[in-house]
Amino acid sequence: MWSKLRNRQLGGFRFNRQVQIDGRIVDFLCRDARLIVEVDGGQHDARHELDNLRTAELEAAGYKVVRFWNNDVLTNTEGVAFEVLKALQSLENRG
C-alpha cells in the first residue's frame, strides 16, 4: 500500500505512515484531508469491537477512517488505491 501512497502518487495527496494520533499508531495518514487508511490483518477479525471503538474515537477527533483487509491490499492494490482516492476526493469536495 505504501508504494501507492508515498511521494504524492495518489492524486497529489501527501501521506505519512505509522503516525501517532492521540496515543494510537495509524497505518497511513493524509493530514490535509484528515484521512486515515488502516490495513487489517487476520488478527483484527477477533478484535472487531475494539477496532470499531478505535475508529469511532478517531472520527470523533475529526478524522475519516477507511479500513481494508490485508489480503485485499495484497491481491487488489490498484482497486484499494482507487477506493482511497475516492475517499480523498469525497473529503475534498465536502471541505
N, C-alpha and C positions, 0 to 999 in steps of 0.2 A: 504494500500500500504506500509506503514511504516513497518508493520510486515514482509514484504518480503524483504525490502531493508536494514534494520538495521543489525548490527553485522556481516557485510560481508557475508550475507547469499546468495547473488546473485553473483555467480561466483567469490567470494572473493573480490569484489569491495566495497569500503567504501563509504557510503552515509551519508550526513547530511540533516536535514530537516529544513525548514523555514530559509533559508540562504539569507542574504542581498548581492546583487551584483549591484553595481552602483546605489544605491538608490532604488532598486526593491527587493522585497522578492520573492524568488522562492520556490516552494514546496519541491523539493528534488534536491540535487546536489552531483554528484560524481566528486570531484575536480580533481582527477588523470586523468580521461577520459574527463573532461570538458563537462560532460553530465548533462543537466537539465531535470528533469521529472516534468511536470506540470499536475495537475489533475483539470479539469474544471467542475464546476457545471453548472446548467441551466442558471445562470446569464451571462455566457460567450457567450451564443447564441446571445445576444443583443450587446455584446462587441467584436464581431469577428474582426473588423478592428483594434481596439486597441490592441487586442491580437496579431494580425499579425505584427503590428508595434513593439510591445514589443519583439516578437520572433526575428524579423529582427535585432533589436538593440543588443540583447544578442548574436545572431550569429555573428554579426559584431565584437563583443568583443571577439570572439573565442570560443564560446560555441555552442554545439549542443543541440537543444531543441526538446523534444518529448512530445506531448500532448495526454492525454486520457480523455475521459468523465468519470465523477464521477460514473455514472451508470455502465460503463464497468468495472471500478476498483472494484466496489462492487459485481457485478454478475459474473465476469470472472477474478478474481485476478491472478490466475495462468497464464492465457493467456496474461495478461498485463505484468506480470513479465517476461514471455518468450520474449515478444517484447522488453522490456527494456534490457534484456540480449543480444539479437541480436544486438541492437544498440550499446551496450558497446563493444561487440566483433568486430563489424564493425569499430568502432573508434580505437580499439586496433590494428587491422590489418592494418589500414591506417598509424598509427603512426610510 
